[in-house]
C-alpha cells in the first residue's frame, strides 16, 4: 500500500484524489468573482459574497491571512485577495488541482501560495497561522467529519474563523442526485445542518452561525461519473438543465421582489457553518 493509499484508507475519503484530478484536468478554468455583476448567472456568487461580509470577515488587509482547504480551481482565494486585501494560500491533495490554482493566481495577478498536501497531515508552515479557513464541499467526502474539522482547526489561530459549506444531500437535492448519478451521491456522507453544526462542536469549535443556505440551486446536481459525451451523460445533462432552469426562476423572483426566499432542509442546496477556534491547540 502506498502512502497515498494509506492516507485515503485512514481518512475514509469517499471520492479519492484520482477522481478529482481527472475531473479538474477535463475542465476550463473558472472566471473570477465579480460582485458588480448583477446578472442571474452571478446570483450564487453574490449570495456567497454577502454571507462572507455579514458572517465571516471581521478584519481585512495584508495582516489577515486566509487558506482554502480543497482549493483546486477555486475562485475564492483570489476574491479574498482582491476584495479584502488578504494574503491567501490554498491546500489541495490533487497535484493537477494545485497547478490549476497556481495558474488562476498568475492569471488574476495574485501572489498567493498553493501547497500540495494532505488535510489530515497539515504542513508545518500551516499550523496556527491563519485568520480564516474556507472549505467548499470537502468535509462531507470523509467518513471522519469531526477528524477533518479538527485537522482544519490546527491551521487557524486562536480566534480564527472556519467557514464550512457542504451540499445538502439529505433533502430534495440528495434525492434527485441519487437518481441522477448514484456513484457521485455515494462519494458523500449525507449531513444535514444540525449534523454539520454538531460536528464543529465535537471538534472543539465555537459555532457562530449555522444554517441552510439559499432557497434552491439545482446547479449542484452532478453526473460526472458518466463518460463525457456518452448517451447517459447527455440524457442526464438535459435532466439537470431542467432543474437548473427551475432554480433560475426562483432566483429571478428573488431579484424582482428584492428579498430571498426561505431556506429549508427539504429544498436548500447547501448547509453552512461558521465557527471559531477559541483556545490554543493542545
Buried (B, 14 or more C-beta within 10 A) or exposed (E): EEEEEEBBEBBBBBBBBEBBBEBBEEEEBEEBBBBEEEEBEBBBBBBBBEBBEEBBBEEEEEEBBBBBBBBBBBBBBBBBBBBBEBBBBBBBBBEBBBBBBBEBBEEBEBEBBBBBBBBBEBEEEBEBBBBBBBBBBBBBBBEBBBBBBBBBBBBBBEEBBBBBBBBBBBBBBBEBBBEBBEEBBBBBBBBBBEBBBBBBBEBBBEBBBBBBBBBBBBBBBBBBBBEEEEEEBEEBBEBBEEBBEEBBEBBEEBBEEEEBBEBEBEBBBBBBBBBBBEEEBE
